[in-house]
Amino acid sequence: MKVQSHAGKHGTLDAAKEVFSRKVFPPESVIFRQGDSADHAYMIMRGEVDIVATNVRGKQVRLLTMSKGQVFGDMALMVKGPRSASAITKTECELMLVKASQLEKKLQDTDPLMRLWVETLAERIVATTARVE
């Protein structure tokens, strides 16, 4: 999911730096594991993160690599369920942590139809990830 606003992606990143806490992770750090409970989403300020899922055969499959300005870890918060995949840093990363309560407040302020749409999409993505071969 790309972060965008009328001010542009980097304007949004700069504004967000003032609100949320940040943390630096070395390469190959496990940020969270598939099946973990969720209390944060993450925005990449610098670096790359691999999103990896374990399929039904027990094999790890890289779903995608995310980079600066992208958000991950939000699906579990939206569906209020366990992590559907693992997040592992590919390079040294500076991540901004978004608490579940902060995301929930933003979603509550959203139009009810848009909130339902976002939550439905999140549920579909989680269900699709569970079927990765």
CORRANOR-V217328 format. One record per run of one state. SS is the DSSP state (helix for helix, strand for strand, loop for the rest). FROM is the first residue (numbers start at 1). TO is the last residue. Records with the same first field share a line. If there is no record, write none. Layout:
SS: FROM-TO / FROM-TO
//
This chain:
loop: 1-1 / 3-8 / 18-20 / 26-29 / 33-39 / 47-48 / 55-59 / 67-69 / 73-73 / 80-85 / 90-92 / 109-111 / 131-133
strand: 2-2 / 21-25 / 30-32 / 40-46 / 49-54 / 60-66 / 70-72 / 86-89 / 93-99
helix: 9-17 / 74-79 / 100-108 / 112-130
//
